[in-house]
């Protein structure tokens, strides 16, 4: 605003002076024309006679501080003017020294030198004056007629403009500053609160949230909502991380406690038997294997968000699933069935996909009876390019309240199930991580007509080769317990 006001002030200030000076120029043009017209009847006379005519005319045009200076310069004759004192012929005024008067007289004598046209000069006791001089031929006598007006009115008008601008500008600037402060405070207040909340969050406190008036609908509210949503996500992430670390520590503590207890029992015996040593060895090896499996599962979950988690390639779905299911049938005494699998290619990571299907099969094995329990896999094509691997069993099924939670880390439906038989509760979490990494999803329901669970692993990137063959193939594995 200050820069704009300065530009406007300069334009108005200069334009005011220019307009007033133009008006003065027009006035002195008229005055010189009238003076020349009054002298024309004296054409052909002597310079002294012309000076007398000019003097009589100028006596009728007395000079005042606000009137026009008129003069006639004649060669060989005295200058005629309605204010002769400005031509350097005056005596010292009261309070002035002869030296000061001599300086003023010298400045006034510059008017005696002809300057044809417009020019500006400073005249003692008058100030700056705008002067116009014209050459006039009076029958062989070359006269110079001139008129001048003080520029005090121009200066006064410009000073008035400056004063008005200063006053009005000060008022406008004060109002602008007040309005800017109010507007800035209104905008910056929530930002300052946001900064305060961010400082508390940086100090480790995730509880504070941004509070914005419900009447606001601007970018600040959008920013506050986004910030609060970010804090909610951070709080959930930190809570999940703390829970994850606590669960992992708990899962690791159990086998370590068993190992330490067995070693302490063995250490209390001075001469333990060979059978006791072998027993402790088997228990320690079993617990170390459990720890190794747990660590491997934890590594899979921590790597799931890395860009190199998957090594995608084209998989022939039917032979891939058939080979995987044949291998799984050797690991447990269950009724393994291979249902209809669409024929085609799937763009996926074969190792991660096999790991997810094995985890689904192991989950079904854990919840079915020995020898008679059903573990089955089917394939369903979902438009346009998605393939669902459906693993079903005839176990007790999944309660509705648990269908989303079973994919959480360390979650078990049956809290009484031992870790030795039920695992650490990471298998289905790994399945979900693999599905998410492929851009797919996993969901759990129950079978429609008979008891049992149904879990679908949906993966995109399927290209069918032929229509799926309707039918199923039963396969019973050897009676080898898992």
C-alpha positions in Angstrom: 0.0 0.0 0.0 2.9 2.4 0.8 4.4 1.7 -2.6 1.1 2.2 -4.4 0.4 5.4 -2.4 3.8 6.7 -3.2 3.3 6.2 -7.0 -0.1 7.8 -6.9 1.2 10.7 -4.8 4.0 11.4 -7.3 1.6 11.2 -10.3 -1.0 13.5 -8.6 1.7 15.9 -7.3 3.4 16.3 -10.7 0.1 16.5 -12.6 -1.2 19.2 -10.3 2.0 21.3 -10.8 1.9 20.6 -14.6 -1.8 21.7 -14.9 -1.3 24.9 -12.9 1.9 25.8 -14.8 0.0 25.2 -18.1 -2.7 27.6 -16.9 0.0 30.2 -16.0 1.5 29.7 -19.5 -1.8 30.4 -21.1 -2.3 33.5 -18.9 1.1 35.1 -19.7 0.5 34.3 -23.4 -2.6 36.5 -23.2 -0.9 39.2 -21.2 2.0 39.4 -23.7 -0.4 39.5 -26.6 -2.4 42.4 -25.0 0.9 44.3 -24.2 2.1 43.9 -27.8 -1.3 45.0 -29.1 -1.1 48.2 -26.9 2.4 49.0 -28.4 1.6 48.6 -32.1 0.1 52.1 -32.5 3.6 53.4 -31.5 5.2 51.7 -34.4 7.7 54.0 -36.2 8.4 56.2 -33.2 11.6 56.5 -31.3 12.5 54.1 -28.4 11.9 56.8 -25.9 8.4 57.5 -27.2 7.6 53.8 -27.3 8.8 53.5 -23.7 6.5 56.4 -22.8 3.5 54.6 -24.4 4.4 51.4 -22.6 4.8 53.2 -19.3 1.3 54.7 -19.6 -0.2 51.3 -20.4 1.7 49.5 -17.5 0.6 52.1 -15.0 -2.9 50.9 -15.6 -1.7 47.3 -14.8 -0.3 47.6 -11.3 1.7 44.7 -9.9 0.8 42.8 -6.8 2.1 39.6 -5.3 -0.7 37.7 -7.1 -0.8 39.6 -10.4 1.3 39.5 -13.6 4.7 41.1 -14.1 4.7 43.1 -17.4 7.7 44.7 -19.0 9.1 46.0 -22.2 12.8 46.0 -23.2 13.8 48.7 -25.7 17.2 49.3 -27.1 18.5 52.7 -26.1 15.6 53.4 -23.7 14.8 52.7 -20.1 13.0 49.4 -19.4 9.2 49.9 -18.9 7.5 47.7 -16.3 4.8 47.7 -13.7 7.3 46.5 -11.1 10.7 48.1 -11.9 12.2 47.1 -8.5 12.7 43.5 -9.7 15.1 44.7 -12.4 17.8 45.5 -9.9 17.2 49.2 -9.3 15.8 49.1 -5.8 17.4 50.3 -2.6 18.1 48.3 0.6 14.9 47.5 2.5 14.8 47.9 6.3 16.8 45.1 7.8 18.7 44.4 4.7 22.4 45.2 4.2 23.8 46.8 1.1 25.6 43.5 0.3 22.3 41.6 0.4 20.6 44.2 -1.8 23.5 44.1 -4.3 23.0 40.3 -4.6 19.3 40.8 -5.2 19.9 43.6 -7.8 22.4 41.3 -9.6 19.8 38.6 -9.8 17.1 41.1 -11.0 19.4 42.4 -13.8 19.2 38.9 -15.5 15.7 40.0 -16.6 17.3 42.8 -18.7 18.8 40.1 -20.9 16.3 39.0 -23.5 15.3 35.3 -23.3 12.8 34.8 -26.2 10.3 32.1 -25.2 9.3 30.5 -21.9 11.8 30.4 -19.1 11.8 30.2 -15.3 13.9 32.3 -13.0 14.1 33.2 -9.3 13.3 36.9 -8.6 14.3 38.5 -5.3 11.3 39.1 -3.0 9.1 37.3 -5.4 10.4 33.7 -5.7 10.3 31.5 -8.7 8.5 33.1 -11.7 7.4 31.7 -15.0 8.3 34.3 -17.8 7.4 34.5 -21.5 9.3 36.9 -23.7 8.3 37.8 -27.3 10.2 39.8 -29.9 8.1 42.7 -31.4 9.0 44.8 -34.5 7.7 48.4 -34.1 8.7 50.1 -37.3 12.4 49.4 -37.2 12.6 49.3 -33.4 13.1 45.8 -32.1 11.3 45.6 -28.7 10.9 42.6 -26.4 7.6 42.3 -24.5 7.3 40.0 -21.6 5.0 38.8 -18.9 5.6 36.6 -15.8 3.6 35.1 -13.1 4.9 33.8 -9.7 4.9 30.0 -9.3 3.9 30.4 -5.6 0.4 29.1 -6.5 1.9 26.0 -8.0 4.0 25.3 -4.9 1.0 26.1 -2.6 -1.2 23.7 -4.6 1.4 21.0 -4.5 2.0 21.5 -0.8 -1.8 21.1 -0.3 -1.8 17.9 -2.3 1.1 16.6 -0.2 -0.6 17.5 3.0 -3.9 15.9 1.9 -2.0 12.8 0.9 -0.1 12.6 4.1 -3.3 13.0 6.2 -5.4 10.6 4.1 -2.6 8.2 3.7 -1.9 8.0 7.4 -5.6 7.3 8.1 -5.8 4.7 5.3 -2.6 3.1 6.3 -3.7 2.9 9.9 -7.0 1.3 8.8 -5.2 -1.0 6.5 -2.8 -2.1 9.3 -5.7 -2.7 11.6 -7.6 -4.7 9.0 -4.4 -6.6 8.1 -3.8 -7.4 11.7 -7.3 -8.6 12.3 -7.3 -10.7 9.1 -3.8 -12.0 9.8 -4.7 -12.8 13.4 -7.7 -14.7 12.2 -5.7 -16.7 9.7 -2.6 -17.2 11.8 -4.3 -18.1 15.1 -5.1 -21.6 14.0 -1.7 -21.9 12.4 -0.1 -20.9 15.7 -2.3 -23.5 17.5 -1.2 -26.0 14.8 2.5 -25.1 15.6 1.9 -25.6 19.3 0.3 -29.0 18.7 3.2 -29.9 16.4 5.6 -29.0 19.1 3.8 -31.2 21.6 3.8 -34.0 19.1 7.5 -33.5 18.5 8.0 -33.9 22.2 6.2 -37.3 22.1 2.7 -36.4 23.0 0.2 -37.7 20.4 -3.0 -36.8 22.3 -3.5 -33.1 21.3 -5.6 -32.3 18.3 -6.4 -29.2 16.3 -9.7 -27.6 17.1 -11.2 -25.4 14.4 -14.5 -23.6 14.6 -17.3 -25.3 12.7 -18.0 -22.1 10.8 -14.7 -22.2 9.0 -14.7 -23.9 5.6 -11.4 -22.6 4.2 -8.0 -24.1 3.7 -7.2 -23.8 7.4 -10.0 -26.2 8.2 -8.8 -28.6 5.5 -5.2 -28.4 6.9 -6.5 -29.0 10.5 -8.5 -32.0 9.4 -5.6 -33.4 7.5 -3.3 -32.8 10.4 -5.7 -34.4 12.9 -6.1 -37.4 10.5 -2.3 -37.7 10.3 -2.1 -37.6 14.1 -4.7 -40.3 14.3 -2.8 -42.5 11.9 0.4 -41.8 13.8 -1.2 -42.7 17.1 -2.6 -45.9 15.6 0.8 -46.7 14.1 2.7 -46.1 17.3 0.1 -48.1 19.3 0.3 -50.9 16.8 4.1 -50.8 17.0 4.1 -50.9 20.8 1.6 -53.8 20.7 3.6 -55.5 18.1 6.9 -55.2 20.1 5.2 -56.2 23.3 3.6 -59.3 21.6 6.9 -60.2 19.9 8.7 -59.9 23.2 6.1 -62.1 24.9 6.3 -64.7 22.2 10.1 -64.8 22.4 10.1 -64.8 26.2 8.1 -68.0 26.4 10.6 -70.3 24.6 13.5 -68.6 26.2 11.9 -69.2 29.6 11.5 -72.9 28.7 15.1 -73.2 27.5 16.4 -71.5 30.7 14.3 -73.6 32.9 15.4 -76.9 31.3 19.0 -75.8 31.5 18.6 -74.9 35.1 17.0 -78.3 35.8 19.9 -80.0 34.0 22.5 -77.9 35.9 21.1 -79.0 39.3 22.1 -82.6 38.6 25.7 -83.5 39.2 25.6 -86.5 37.0 22.6 -86.3 34.7 21.7 -89.4 32.8 22.1 -89.7 29.0 18.3 -89.9 28.7 17.8 -86.6 30.6 20.4 -84.9 28.5 18.6 -86.1 25.3 15.3 -85.0 26.7 16.5 -81.5 27.4 18.2 -81.4 24.0 15.0 -82.2 22.2 13.1 -79.6 24.2 15.7 -76.9 23.6 15.9 -77.7 19.8 12.1 -77.5 19.6 12.0 -74.1 21.3 14.9 -72.8 19.2 13.0 -73.9 16.1 10.0 -72.0 17.3 12.1 -68.9 17.9 13.6 -69.2 14.4 10.1 -69.5 12.8 8.9 -66.5 14.8 11.9 -64.5 13.7 11.4 -65.5 10.1 7.7 -64.5 10.3 8.6 -61.1 11.9 11.2 -60.5 9.1 8.5 -61.1 6.5 6.1 -58.7 8.1 8.8 -56.0 8.5 9.9 -56.4 4.8 6.3 -56.4 3.5 6.3 -52.6 2.8 9.6 -52.6 1.0 9.6 -52.1 -2.8 11.7 -55.2 -3.4 9.4 -57.4 -1.3 8.0 -59.0 -4.4 9.8 -60.6 -7.3 6.9 -60.8 -9.8 6.9 -63.2 -12.7 4.4 -65.1 -14.8 3.0 -68.2 -13.1 1.1 -71.1 -14.7 -1.7 -71.3 -12.1 -2.9 -74.9 -12.4 0.5 -76.7 -12.2 1.6 -74.2 -9.5 -1.3 -74.9 -7.2 -1.3 -78.7 -8.0 2.4 -79.0 -7.0 1.9 -76.9 -3.9 -1.1 -78.9 -2.7 0.6 -82.2 -3.3 3.4 -81.1 -1.1 1.1 -79.9 1.6 -0.8 -83.2 1.6 2.4 -84.9 2.9 2.6 -82.7 6.0 -0.6 -83.6 7.9 -3.2 -86.4 8.2 -6.1 -84.6 6.6 -8.5 -84.9 3.7 -6.8 -82.6 1.2 -8.9 -81.8 -1.8 -8.0 -79.8 -4.9 -11.0 -78.1 -6.5 -11.4 -76.4 -9.9 -8.5 -74.1 -10.7 -8.8 -71.8 -13.7 -6.2 -72.4 -16.5 -4.1 -69.3 -17.2 -1.2 -67.2 -16.1 -0.9 -65.0 -13.0 1.6 -62.1 -12.6 2.8 -62.6 -9.0 5.7 -63.6 -6.8 5.6 -67.4 -6.7 7.5 -67.7 -3.5 5.3 -65.2 -1.6 2.1 -66.6 -3.1 3.1 -70.1 -2.1 4.0 -68.9 1.4 0.5 -67.3 1.7 -1.3 -70.4 0.5 0.8 -72.6 2.9 -0.2 -70.4 5.8 -3.9 -70.6 4.8 -3.5 -74.4 4.6 -1.8 -74.6 8.0 -4.5 -72.5 9.5 -7.1 -74.9 8.2 -5.1 -77.9 9.5 -4.9 -76.4 13.0 -8.7 -76.1 13.2 -9.7 -79.5 11.8 -9.7 -83.0 13.2 -7.0 -85.6 12.5 -7.6 -88.0 9.6 -11.2 -86.8 8.8 -10.6 -83.0 8.7 -11.2 -81.4 5.3 -8.7 -78.9 3.8 -9.7 -77.8 0.3 -8.6 -75.2 -2.2 -10.5 -73.8 -5.2 -9.9 -71.1 -7.7 -12.4 -68.5 -8.8 -12.0 -66.0 -11.5 -13.2 -62.5 -10.6 -13.7 -59.9 -13.4 -11.8 -58.4 -15.0 -8.4 -59.9 -14.1 -8.6 -61.0 -10.5 -8.2 -64.5 -9.3 -9.4 -65.7 -5.9 -7.7 -68.7 -4.1 -10.4 -70.1 -1.8 -9.2 -72.3 1.1 -12.1 -74.0 3.0 -12.2 -76.5 5.9 -14.8 -78.3 8.0 -13.7 -76.9 11.4 -15.7 -74.8 13.8 -15.7 -71.7 11.5 -14.9 -68.1 12.4 -17.2 -66.0 14.5 -18.5 -62.8 12.8 -16.8 -60.6 15.4 -13.4 -62.2 14.7 -13.4 -62.2 10.8 -11.4 -58.9 10.6 -9.3 -59.4 13.6 -7.9 -62.8 12.6 -5.5 -61.0 10.2 -4.0 -59.0 13.0 -0.5 -59.9 14.3 -0.4 -62.3 17.2 -4.2 -62.6 17.3 -5.8 -66.0 18.1 -9.5 -66.9 18.1 -9.0 -69.6 20.7 -7.0 -68.0 23.6 -6.7 -71.4 25.2 -4.9 -72.9 22.2 -1.2 -73.4 23.2 1.5 -71.8 21.3 3.1 -75.1 20.6 0.0 -76.3 18.7 -1.4 -73.0 17.5 1.7 -71.0 16.5 2.5 -67.4 17.2 -0.5 -65.9 15.5 1.4 -64.4 12.5 0.4 -66.7 9.7 -2.7 -64.9 8.6 -1.0 -61.5 9.2 1.6 -62.6 6.7 -1.2 -63.6 4.3 -2.7 -60.2 4.5 0.7 -58.5 4.0 1.4 -60.6 0.9 -2.1 -59.8 -0.5 -1.6 -56.1 0.1 1.8 -56.2 -1.6 0.2 -57.7 -4.7 -2.5 -55.1 -4.7 -5.1 -57.7 -3.7 -7.0 -58.5 -0.5 -7.9 -61.3 1.8 -11.2 -61.9 3.5 -12.7 -64.5 5.9 -16.2 -65.9 6.0 -17.8 -69.3 6.8 -19.0 -72.0 4.5 -22.6 -71.5 3.4 -24.2 -75.0 3.8 -21.9 -76.8 6.2 -19.7 -75.8 9.2 -16.3 -74.6 8.5 -14.2 -71.5 7.5 -13.7 -70.0 4.1 -10.8 -67.7 3.5 -10.3 -66.0 0.1 -6.9 -64.7 -1.2 -7.7 -62.4 -4.1 -4.8 -61.4 -6.4 -4.9 -59.3 -9.6 -3.0 -59.9 -12.8 -4.7 -63.1 -14.0 -4.9 -63.8 -17.7 -7.2 -66.8 -18.5 -6.1 -69.4 -21.1 -9.3 -71.4 -21.4 -12.6 -71.5 -19.5 -12.3 -73.0 -16.0 -13.0 -76.7 -15.9 -15.9 -77.5 -13.7 -15.3 -80.3 -11.3 -13.1 -81.3 -8.3 -10.4 -83.8 -7.6 -10.1 -85.3 -4.1 -6.7 -86.2 -2.8 -6.1 -87.9 0.5 -2.6 -87.7 1.8 -0.7 -90.3 3.7 -1.6 -90.7 7.4 1.4 -88.8 8.6 0.7 -86.4 11.4 2.1 -82.8 11.1 
